[in-house]
Amino acid sequence: MKVTAQMKIKEVLEFGENLLNAFIWLAPEFERLNSPKLRRAMSGRITVAQAARIARIPLTEALYVLNLAAGEDSEEIADELRLCKREDFEYQETNPPCKPLEIRNLKDTDPRIIFIDVMEQAAKRQDPMPKIAKGLVSLKNPEGETIIDLEAQAIREAT
């Protein structure tokens, strides 16, 4: 198959403009990809597996439709999809409930837990990452120290 569950939407769209129509056919929410600004902001961050959850469809259905749109043979796609895990044939409601190690023992009501609501950005078709990054910078560990130091991380990545 050309299109896999781990591929980013950006990579899938490189197969051709008809793949954008396939995403929109899968779920009206993907009409936002018509906006060049949102496409640049989000398509490199979201995998096909995540897109299937957004569309509220089984992963195998998304893979079948996207691979058909990419020009793959329907029988070959079906043969490969038979190898998928059973749960890939069912819609998965949410991501697995797994908190990062640094906050795993904290309750959701702990004042150090920060919930970042990006629904406003989604409704306005804006990039949610600036708001998320701002929330990340304000995270603290139990000792009051910053958990994520984006400046230090950028320096480490640059060296």
N, C-alpha and C positions, 0 to 999 in steps of 0.2 A: 504494500500500500504506500502511496505517496504521502498521505496525510496520516499522522500518528497522534495519539493522545497527548504526548509530551510536547508536540510542536506548538510554538506561539502562533497566535492569529496572524501576526505580521508575516511569518514564514509561509503560512497557508495562502495568504492573499497574493504572494509572489507567483503562485501558479497561474494566476489570471484573474481578470475582473469578474468572471462568472462565479468565482468563489465567494465574492462579497454578496452576490445575489443568493447564493446557497446559504450563507449565514443568516441573511435576512429571512429567507424562507423558513429556516429552522425556528426562528423566534423574532418577533417584531422588535424586541429590545435591541437587536443588532443593527437596526436602521441608523443608530447613532454612529456606526462605522462609516456612514456616508459623509460625516463631517471630517474633513482632513485633519483638523486640530485634534479631535478626539481619537481618530484612527492612529495618529502619531503617538498620542499620549498613552493609549491603552493597549493597542494591538501587540506591542512588544512585551507586555506584562502578563497577558492572559493566555493560558494553554487551551487546547481543544477540550481537554477534560474539564477544565473550569468553565469553559463556554457552554458545555453540555449541561452543567449544573445550573448556570444562569438561564439557559433556555428551558430548563425543567424537562429534559429528555434523557433517555438512556445514552450513555457514551457510544455504544455500538451504532445507534441510529445516526448520531452526528457523524461518526466516522464513515458510515455507509454513504450518506448524502454528500459529504465533502469529497470523498474519493471518487464518487460518480461524477461530480462537477469538475474534478481534476482530470477526468478522462480515463480513469481506471476501469477495467472490465468488471462488470457486476458479479460474475461467477468467481473471479479471483478475490474480489473483496469479501464475498460471502465465505469463501474457503478460509481466508485469514481471520475473519471475525469469529469463526467457529472455535478458534483457539483462545479467545478472550475468556476472562473469568466470568463466572455466572452473574456476579453483581454488576458487571458492565452492561448487562442486558436490562437492568432496572434503573429507574431514576433514583439518584442518591440525593436526598433532601439537603444535607449540609456537609460541610467539611468535618472530618473527625475532630472531636473535642480534645484538642491537645494544646495546652498552654506552653509557652517557652519556659525553660528550666528556671529562669530568674523569677518568675511569678507563679509557678505551679502551685505553691502552697498558700497563695493569697486568695481570698474570696473576692467575688465580683464587687462586693460592697466596700472593700478596702479603699480608703481614700487615695492610696497610691496607684490604684488602677484607673486608667484613663480610657474612656470610651470616646471614639472619634466618629461622629455622625457625618457621613459624606453624602447623605441623600440629597441635600441641597445642590451639591456639585453635580450629582447624577441628573437631577431634574433640569439643571441649567446646561447640561452637556459640557461641563468643565472638568478639567483634570483634577482628580482628588488628591494626588500625591503631595502638593504643597501642604495641605491641611494634615495629612497623615505624617509627613516629616516633622511638622511643628509639634504634633502630639508625641512623636517618638523622642524628640529632643528633651521633652519635659519629664520623661520617665525617670523614676528614682528607685533604687533598691532599698531594702529595709534599713540600711544604715544612712539613708538620705543621699547617697552618691548617685550620680547620673549612671543609668544602666547602659545607654547607648550614646556614645560620644561620636557624632557624625564627623566632626573635624578630625579627630584622631584616626577614625576608620579611613577617611579619605587619604590621610597622610600615609597610613600603612599600605593602602592599596596602590599608591603612587610609587612606593619604593620597592 
